[in-house]
């Protein structure tokens, strides 16, 4: 559909329909952003865990055994 046809279709809608369409678009955009954010937070957490496991010496992760 050409841009001119789309614009005439949007302008012919009642205000209620245009508001609902705009609100629906915002809901879809926000849901997408939340999904991307959760995915990235998970990836950062995995990278952080890997860095800690590689950088922290093994002696610090083992329990300390007290001698006599």
C-alpha positions as CSV (number, residue, x, y, z in Angstrom):
1,X,0.0,0.0,0.0
2,X,1.5,3.3,-1.0
3,X,2.1,6.0,1.7
4,X,-0.6,8.2,0.3
5,X,-3.2,5.4,0.6
6,X,-2.0,4.6,4.1
7,X,-2.3,8.3,5.2
8,X,-5.8,8.6,3.8
9,X,-6.8,5.4,5.6
10,X,-5.5,6.7,8.9
11,X,-7.0,10.1,8.5
12,X,-10.4,8.6,7.7
13,X,-10.5,6.7,11.0
14,X,-12.4,8.2,13.9
15,X,-10.3,9.7,16.7
16,X,-11.2,6.7,19.0
17,X,-9.8,4.2,16.5
18,X,-6.6,6.3,15.9
19,X,-6.0,6.6,19.7
20,X,-6.5,2.8,20.1
21,X,-4.1,2.2,17.2
22,X,-1.5,4.5,18.8
23,X,-1.9,3.0,22.2
24,X,-1.6,-0.6,20.8
25,X,1.5,0.4,18.9
26,X,3.0,1.8,22.2
27,X,2.1,-1.5,24.1
28,X,3.8,-3.6,21.4
29,X,6.9,-1.3,21.5
30,X,7.1,-1.5,25.3
31,X,6.7,-5.3,25.3
32,X,9.5,-5.6,22.8
33,X,11.8,-3.3,24.8
34,X,11.1,-5.3,28.0
35,X,11.9,-8.6,26.2
36,X,15.1,-7.2,24.8
37,X,16.1,-5.8,28.2
38,X,15.5,-9.1,30.0
39,X,17.5,-11.0,27.4
40,X,20.4,-8.6,27.8
41,X,20.3,-8.7,31.6
42,X,20.5,-12.5,31.4
43,X,23.5,-12.2,29.0
44,X,25.3,-9.8,31.3
45,X,24.6,-12.0,34.3
46,X,26.2,-15.0,32.5
47,X,29.2,-12.9,31.5
48,X,29.6,-11.7,35.1
49,X,29.5,-15.3,36.4
50,X,32.1,-16.4,33.9
51,X,34.4,-13.5,34.8
52,X,34.1,-14.3,38.5
53,X,34.8,-18.0,37.9
54,X,37.9,-17.2,35.8
55,X,39.3,-14.3,37.8
56,X,38.8,-15.4,41.4
57,X,41.6,-17.8,42.5
58,X,40.5,-21.3,43.5
59,X,41.9,-20.8,47.0
60,X,39.2,-18.2,47.8
61,X,36.4,-20.4,46.6
62,X,37.4,-23.5,48.7
63,X,36.5,-23.6,52.4
64,X,39.3,-22.8,54.8
65,X,40.5,-25.8,56.8
66,X,42.0,-24.9,60.1
67,X,45.1,-26.8,61.1
68,X,46.2,-27.8,64.7
